[in-house]
Amino acid sequence: MGILNRFRTRGAEIEFWNWFEDNEQRLFSFERDQDRVFSELADALELVNPDLTFEFGPVINGRREFVVSAGGVRSAFTAVDELIDVAPPLPRWRFRRFRPRRSVSGQVSLGDLYIEARQVCITCHPDGDLWGLTVHLPGYEPTPDHRYEQIGYLWLDQSLGEYDVETKLSFVEFSATDDARSSDVTLNRLPGIIDGPSPD
């Protein structure tokens, strides 16, 4: 069952990593049976915390990144930390907590809705020690499934990283691109503002 058997008193987190080690080869080569592997992995994570999600990176120099995310749920941040804190030292893996900042380009889609990075602009509002954001999206309108908001948050996570979206922003609201101002910023410029001096 792996090197963590002696730590079973740590609970669901250790059980998850035991399962991960047992299935390490399948996970590393998940493309061979992606639907089944992802379904089983989601089930295993749900036993730790129902809000946890995951991402895989590409294989680079024989290693693959595995990201554990809180799915944008602040109350699940502790669960992410507790799970990664007890991750085993597996040579082919790099384990990362929270979705990191990534290069902002291309498009994000949800169903038949596609929004490109270059189409997103953001109004930044100083709000005490934090920032509030208005995210302008082309064609934005409220929908029952909140598809525009979901895409907007995916772009923010990619630009700022999941942790900073939840800890450095006081609010996020959404609006159509028609409401944008000439002084608004792109997703690529947003990190420089959020990482800069306090809004005060």
Secondary structure, DSSP 8 states (H G I E B T S, - for coil): --TTGGGGGGTHHHHHHHHHHHTHHHHHTGGGGHHHHHHHHHHHHHTT-TT-EEEEEEEETTEEEEEEE-TT-GGGHHHHHHHHHT----TTEEEEES-------SEEEETTEEEEGGG-EEEEEEETTEEEEEEEETT----TT-HHHHHHHHHHHHHH-HHHHHHSEEEEEEEEGGG--TT-EETTTHHHHHTSS---
